[in-house]
């Protein structure tokens, strides 16, 4: 009698463990899917907005280059001045890249760990 109840309890335990593992597996699949979709939409939005901002800056740069060229009287000088400005901005960003990484890491880690739990 005791052996039969022990056997039944072990069968039930096995069934419960399998159910628990399957439920956990499904939960983590959904969690990974949610994180991936969040990441993909964030990257897509960033790329789309970045492309639009790039085009706007490109058009503004052309206009400013032509305006400077007309003011100086030399066609190439305006383009060289604007190009040098962007080169200085790139060098400054490169020098201060470690200061730019910290806020980005904090923001994305907060977004990743807080919103997906």
C-alpha positions, 0 to 999 in steps of 0.5 A: 500500500505504502509502495503504491502511494509512493509510486503514485506520488513519484509519477505525479512529481514527474508529471508536475516537473515536466509541466513546469519545465514546459511552462518555463520554456514557453515563458522564456521563449516569450520573454526573448521574443519580447526583448528581440522585438523591442530591440528591433523596433528601437534599432529600426526607429533609430535608423529611420530617424538617423537617415532623415536627420542625415539628409537634413544635415546634408541639405543644410550643409550644402546650403551653408557651403554655397552661402559661404562660397558666395560670401567669400567669392570662391566656390571651393572655399565654402565646401572646405570650411564646412568639411573642416567644421565636420572634421573638427566635430568628428575629432571632438566626438572621438576624443570624448567617446568614453564620456559618451559611452557612459550615459548610453550604457546607463540608459540602455541597461535601464531600458533593458533590465527594467522594462522587460521584467 
